[in-house]
Amino acid sequence: MLWKKSWEPEAVLGLISGVIMTFVAGNVAAGLLHHAGVAGFKEDGSVGTVLLATLSFHGSVLVFGALLLMRHQTGWREILGRTSWPRCLALALAVLCGVTVVAYLLKGFSEMAMAKLHWEVTDQTAVTLILNAKPWMRVYLAFFAVVLAPVGEEFFFRGLLFSAAKHYGWPKLGWLGVSLVFALFHVNAPTFLSLFVFALALTWLCEKTDGLLAPIIAHSLFNLGGVIMLALELKYHPNDL
């Protein structure tokens, strides 16, 4: 179990509250600065907008998370787990082979259902940011998607929320509830079902290895696939995006 006996519940709750408050404040600030026409926030792909959108949650998770671990003398090695990285990589690849197919089928089904209901089908916020960003900023966003986002999200959703639910005797809430929150967090209807299934797969990896290394690897590779597909679209169909 990732939750350590030495971790103070108040400290963990404070971290979660701090991350949520920072995330909300970052989005509100970005909206206000955009409305005011401040340089760096005029467009979705502007530098300020991109940095606030990516770091208000993930950045705060990494900073507050590091402080939590330091306070409780817990190393990242303990959080990543004792399972060897080759085994974690093999498990992550095996899970991805199945879940990626299911995820894209569910995404396609969701888009067709939304089209029949005459609901607007929109891209994820991350995709929109990449499409609207300048070329050099896309490099940062690719790094963010493949490295920072998997580490930050796995630490928050699996390392804290899922681990806390199990620690207090609510394993079903940990599996289903946290996976639901993970899917909702990405705020995109077409990918909701696929992300929910993906979150369950990441939780299984976390349980199987008793650590975050395997789910981080799977999450990173999943995002890498999306970044590569988006890069190919930008290269071969730039006028269609």
C-alpha positions as CSV (number, residue, x, y, z in Angstrom):
1,M,0.0,0.0,0.0
2,L,1.4,3.4,-1.0
3,W,0.0,5.2,2.0
4,K,2.6,5.2,4.7
5,K,1.7,4.9,8.4
6,S,3.8,7.9,9.2
7,W,1.8,10.2,6.8
8,E,-0.4,12.6,8.8
9,P,-3.9,12.7,7.4
10,E,-4.0,16.4,8.0
11,A,-0.9,16.9,5.9
12,V,-2.3,14.8,3.0
13,L,-5.7,16.6,3.2
14,G,-3.8,20.0,3.2
15,L,-1.9,18.9,0.1
16,I,-5.0,17.9,-1.8
17,S,-6.8,21.1,-0.8
18,G,-3.8,23.2,-1.7
19,V,-3.5,21.6,-5.1
20,I,-7.2,22.1,-5.8
21,M,-7.1,25.8,-4.7
22,T,-4.0,26.4,-6.8
23,F,-5.6,24.8,-9.8
24,V,-8.8,26.9,-9.5
25,A,-6.9,30.1,-8.8
26,G,-4.7,29.4,-11.9
27,N,-7.6,29.0,-14.2
28,V,-9.5,32.0,-12.8
29,A,-6.3,34.1,-13.2
30,A,-5.8,32.9,-16.7
31,G,-9.4,33.8,-17.6
32,L,-9.2,37.3,-16.0
33,L,-5.9,38.1,-17.7
34,H,-7.2,36.9,-21.0
35,H,-10.3,39.0,-20.6
36,A,-8.1,42.0,-19.8
37,G,-6.0,41.5,-22.9
38,V,-2.8,41.2,-21.0
39,A,0.2,40.2,-23.2
40,G,1.0,36.5,-22.9
41,F,-2.7,35.7,-22.2
42,K,-4.5,36.9,-25.3
43,E,-4.8,33.5,-27.0
44,D,-5.1,29.9,-25.9
45,G,-1.6,29.2,-27.1
46,S,0.0,32.2,-25.5
47,V,3.0,31.6,-23.2
48,G,1.2,32.7,-20.0
49,T,-1.9,30.8,-20.7
50,V,0.0,27.6,-21.5
51,L,2.2,27.9,-18.3
52,L,-0.8,28.5,-16.1
53,A,-2.8,25.8,-17.7
54,T,-0.1,23.2,-17.3
55,L,1.5,24.2,-14.0
56,S,-1.4,25.3,-11.8
57,F,-2.3,21.7,-11.2
58,H,0.7,19.5,-12.1
59,G,3.3,21.9,-10.9
60,S,1.6,22.3,-7.5
61,V,1.2,18.5,-7.2
62,L,4.9,18.1,-7.7
63,V,5.9,20.9,-5.4
64,F,3.5,20.1,-2.6
65,G,4.1,16.4,-3.1
66,A,7.9,16.8,-2.7
67,L,7.3,18.8,0.5
68,L,5.0,16.1,1.9
69,L,7.6,13.4,1.2
70,M,10.3,15.5,2.8
71,R,8.2,16.2,5.9
72,H,7.6,12.5,6.4
73,Q,11.1,11.4,5.4
74,T,9.7,9.4,2.5
75,G,11.8,9.0,-0.7
76,W,10.5,8.9,-4.2
77,R,11.9,5.4,-4.5
78,E,9.4,4.2,-1.9
79,I,6.5,5.8,-3.9
80,L,7.7,4.3,-7.2
81,G,7.7,0.9,-5.6
82,R,10.2,-2.0,-5.3
83,T,9.2,-3.8,-8.5
84,S,12.0,-3.7,-11.1
85,W,11.7,-1.3,-14.0
86,P,11.9,-4.0,-16.6
87,R,8.9,-5.8,-15.1
88,C,7.0,-2.5,-14.7
89,L,7.8,-1.7,-18.4
90,A,6.6,-5.2,-19.5
91,L,3.4,-4.9,-17.5
92,A,2.7,-1.4,-18.8
93,L,3.2,-2.5,-22.4
94,A,0.9,-5.5,-21.9
95,V,-1.8,-3.3,-20.4
96,L,-1.5,-0.7,-23.1
97,C,-1.9,-3.3,-25.9
98,G,-5.4,-4.0,-24.6
99,V,-6.5,-0.7,-23.1
100,T,-5.5,1.5,-26.0
101,V,-7.7,-0.5,-28.4
102,V,-10.6,-0.3,-26.0
103,A,-10.0,3.4,-25.3
104,Y,-10.1,4.4,-29.0
105,L,-13.2,2.2,-29.6
106,L,-15.0,3.9,-26.7
107,K,-13.9,7.3,-28.0
108,G,-15.3,6.6,-31.4
109,F,-18.6,5.3,-29.9
110,S,-18.9,8.4,-27.7
111,E,-18.3,10.7,-30.7
112,M,-20.9,8.9,-32.8
113,A,-23.4,9.1,-29.9
114,M,-22.8,12.8,-29.4
115,A,-23.2,13.4,-33.1
116,K,-26.6,11.7,-33.2
117,L,-27.6,13.8,-30.2
118,H,-26.3,16.9,-32.0
119,W,-23.8,17.7,-29.2
120,E,-20.7,19.5,-30.1
121,V,-17.6,17.2,-30.2
122,T,-14.6,19.1,-29.0
123,D,-10.9,18.3,-28.5
124,Q,-9.3,18.0,-25.0
125,T,-7.8,21.2,-23.6
126,A,-4.3,19.8,-24.0
127,V,-4.9,19.1,-27.7
128,T,-6.3,22.6,-28.2
129,L,-3.3,24.1,-26.5
130,I,-0.9,22.2,-28.7
131,L,-2.8,23.1,-31.8
132,N,-2.8,26.8,-30.9
133,A,0.7,27.1,-29.5
134,K,3.8,28.3,-31.4
135,P,6.2,25.6,-32.7
136,W,8.7,26.1,-29.9
137,M,6.0,26.0,-27.2
138,R,4.8,22.7,-28.7
139,V,8.1,21.2,-27.6
140,Y,7.4,22.1,-24.0
141,L,3.8,20.8,-24.2
142,A,5.1,17.5,-25.6
143,F,7.6,17.2,-22.7
144,F,4.8,18.1,-20.3
145,A,2.4,15.5,-21.7
146,V,5.0,12.7,-21.7
147,V,6.9,13.5,-18.5
148,L,5.3,16.0,-16.1
149,A,1.7,15.1,-16.5
150,P,2.1,11.3,-15.9
151,V,4.2,11.9,-12.8
152,G,1.9,14.6,-11.4
153,E,-1.4,12.8,-12.1
154,E,-0.2,9.4,-10.9
155,F,1.1,10.8,-7.7
156,F,-2.1,12.7,-7.1
157,F,-4.8,10.2,-8.2
158,R,-3.1,6.8,-7.5
159,G,-0.5,7.8,-4.9
160,L,-2.7,10.0,-2.8
161,L,-6.5,9.6,-3.5
162,F,-6.5,5.9,-4.3
163,S,-4.0,5.1,-1.6
164,A,-6.0,7.1,1.0
165,A,-9.3,5.4,0.0
166,K,-7.7,2.0,0.5
167,H,-6.1,3.1,3.8
168,Y,-9.5,4.1,5.3
169,G,-11.2,0.9,4.1
170,W,-12.9,2.2,0.9
171,P,-11.3,0.1,-1.8
172,K,-14.3,0.3,-4.2
173,L,-14.4,4.1,-3.8
174,G,-10.6,4.1,-4.6
175,W,-11.1,2.0,-7.8
176,L,-14.3,3.5,-9.2
177,G,-14.5,6.9,-7.5
178,V,-10.9,8.0,-8.2
179,S,-11.1,6.7,-11.8
180,L,-14.3,8.7,-12.3
181,V,-12.6,11.8,-10.9
182,F,-9.6,11.2,-13.2
183,A,-11.9,11.0,-16.2
184,L,-13.8,14.1,-15.2
185,F,-10.6,16.0,-14.5
186,H,-9.8,16.0,-18.2
187,V,-13.1,17.8,-19.0
188,N,-13.8,16.2,-22.4
189,A,-17.0,14.3,-23.1
190,P,-15.8,12.2,-26.1
191,T,-12.9,10.8,-24.1
192,F,-14.7,10.4,-20.8
193,L,-15.4,6.6,-21.1
194,S,-12.0,5.8,-22.5
195,L,-10.2,7.7,-19.8
196,F,-12.3,6.0,-17.1
197,V,-11.2,2.6,-18.5
198,F,-7.7,3.8,-18.8
199,A,-7.7,5.0,-15.1
200,L,-8.9,1.5,-14.0
201,A,-6.0,0.0,-15.9
202,L,-3.6,2.4,-14.2
203,T,-5.0,1.5,-10.8
204,W,-4.6,-2.2,-11.6
205,L,-0.9,-1.6,-12.4
206,C,-0.5,0.4,-9.2
207,E,-2.0,-2.5,-7.2
208,K,-0.1,-5.2,-9.1
209,T,3.3,-3.5,-8.4
210,D,2.5,-1.7,-5.2
211,G,4.0,1.5,-6.6
212,L,3.7,4.3,-9.1
213,L,6.5,3.4,-11.6
214,A,4.3,1.0,-13.8
215,P,1.3,3.4,-14.0
216,I,3.6,6.3,-14.7
217,I,5.3,4.4,-17.6
218,A,1.9,3.3,-19.0
219,H,0.6,6.9,-18.7
220,S,3.7,8.3,-20.3
221,L,3.6,5.9,-23.3
222,F,-0.1,6.5,-23.8
223,N,0.4,10.2,-23.9
224,L,3.4,9.7,-26.2
225,G,1.2,7.9,-28.7
226,G,-1.2,10.8,-28.7
227,V,1.6,13.3,-29.1
228,I,3.0,11.4,-32.1
229,M,-0.4,11.1,-33.8
230,L,-1.0,14.8,-33.3
231,A,2.4,15.7,-34.7
232,L,1.7,13.6,-37.8
233,E,-1.6,15.4,-38.3
234,L,0.2,18.8,-37.9
235,K,2.8,17.7,-40.4
236,Y,0.6,16.2,-43.1
237,H,-2.7,18.1,-42.7
238,P,-1.7,21.5,-41.2
239,N,-4.6,23.3,-43.0
240,D,-7.2,21.0,-41.6
241,L,-6.4,21.8,-37.9
